[in-house]
Amino acid sequence: MVTMERQHQEHPIYRPSEIDDWNNGTNELYTFISDIHHQESADLPSIEVPNFKIILPSTPSKRAISNVRRGDAIPKQTKLRRIQSSLEIAKPNTSPISSLFPDVLREIFEHGCSTTGSLVITFDGIAVPTLVFSQVCRSWRSLILSHSSLWSSLIWGTQDEDLHVDSRFFLPAAAKRLVQLWDLYLSRSRQALLDITLHLYEDDEAEIREHLLNCVFEQLHRITNLELYCDDNAIPHEKEYIINAAPRLKILKLLAPTRYDDDPPQPLRGSVTVDTSSLSILQELSAQGNVLLEQVGISNSLQSVAYYPENFINVDTSVAFPSSTSGFLSLLHCVPNIREMKFDIELPTIPKNSPQHLPLHHLSKLALRMRTEGSETMDYLLGILDIPALEKLELLFYGRSDGDRRWHWKNGAALKSVKDLVLDISSNRYGDRDRDRNMDPIHNENLRSLLLCTPALKSLDICTEWISSKTLSLLTLATLSSENVADNLCPKLEKLSLSEMYTEHVFSYQDIISLISSRFRVREDVEGPKLSGLKEVYIRLGSENSNGVGGPKLKYIEPIRSFIEQGLQLHDAYCNFQP
């Protein structure tokens, strides 16, 4: 079997203004060749079209080729002489062939067309490797047209909210040709399984948006991977799309945000409804915005779910999962083999009727977003969920914080297996900055009570509006001789991230140095199993000093500098510490 090695090259890029008669093949022809042939095409053995003549050099010529790839330091003629000499030496061990076997050529085409997609239409240009290969010669065209899978990966647009203002894609002539190109690929893919990524924006022409959406939903029966992003009002109003009858679908990502967080609930207009009862092999589901997830039966194939629905005022909660504790439990009941779950509990109430025990033996990652008072709901969930494999927990609390409210973890033992904890607390998700600055959104006693439940913790990420010096002290390990050694939290911690959103405080050098020093390496006075200690630290505490007092960067201060030389990774973004 012939094997051709080449370095990755960029796909040919067409600009919208360069698009011409795609079906007749009048565009500039492209072909892929090795790096050496690309640089020295006049003197090196070449690939002839339609009949190929390939010389397969032995090891000496490979060394010569590697010399050429080093750059332009060696003169051109010298490089050519070396290669020609190596080819002469290797000639007895080579075999000429008149053409590539179809299966070998097909593998080459698959590699060239599968890096990003057989069709890529973005704001930066258009990549059409399959189409380009089909235009090289009659034999290539025949082979490519006979393999529909080479036309089956389609990407439209870019998920970047700042790019939709680019006017190039909204010119009628260019847009028309782009849609024709999209339709051409779909038709040539015939019944091949599809991989489709579609990014639509309100500024796109309504007719184009509707046409592309219709194309996608008409082909659901053969789509294996679907990623659909629609910004505000990109889905036609009063249009309801339903994802069902998709027996081949494995990955489904739907992002259709319709409002800002501080907007009141809106009536549901254009929407996408997911009926998982007909998605028998679906493994990954991500849905956000005006996406409705129907309450259906058990799905044994689903392993990853991220569901952040909008709060609409005209949605029948008997049909769709509501953004509540009951909705969360109902969804968990449908996915017994779930490994990763993300959910927004906008109404963190404790339901009256709920299961007494819900086994989720495969769940390893759990991310919950809820209001600040949701800590009680979280403890309630820990009491009924059987999650022995849980390793990563993300808790995002938002809303005004009650300074007198305390976290009580009666069922905290369920977190004993957690190794990675992300704690994000914000009292102003709705843009309210007028709060009591003497109130600490992350109360130290609350933090202590939570960390006491996670003795296996190796990574801790805290992001809040206010991190006090007491928080740093809480995370600092006491020495063995100290009477406070019993209060040490998370002794196995290897990665620590502390981020203050509004950076209103200035911390002393000693606070942060004491914290890092106590955890960086194994101290001689620590008995028992040796722990690896702190390896990576990210600090964002204070972007400016209101008193105008500044000091050197933390990484230049001893003993931090010595720790860095010994392997500590320190990221101190926008940090000012008071000497």
Secondary structure by P-SEA (a helix, b strand, c coil): cbbbbbcccccccccccccccccccccbbbbbbcccccccccccccccccbbbbbbccaaaaaaaaaaaccccccaaaaaaaaaaaaaaacccbbbbccccaaaaaaaaaaaccccccbbbcccbbbbaaaaaaaccaaaaaaaaaccccccbbbccccccccccccccccaaaaaaaaaaaaaaaaaacccbbbbbbbbcccccaaaaaaaaaaaaaacccccbbbbbbccccccccbbbbbcccccccbbbbbbbcccccccccccccbbbbcccccccccbbbbccccccccccccccccbbbbbccccccccccccccccaaaaaaaaaacccccbbbbbccccccccccccccccccccbbbbbbcccaaaaaaaaaaccccccccbbbbbbbccccccbbbbcccccccccccbbbbbbbcccccccccccccccccaaaaaaaaaacccccbbbbbcccccaaaaaaacccccccccccccccccccbbbbbbccccccccaaaaaaaaaacccccccccccccccccbbbbbcccccccccccccccccaaaaaaaaabbbbbbccccccc
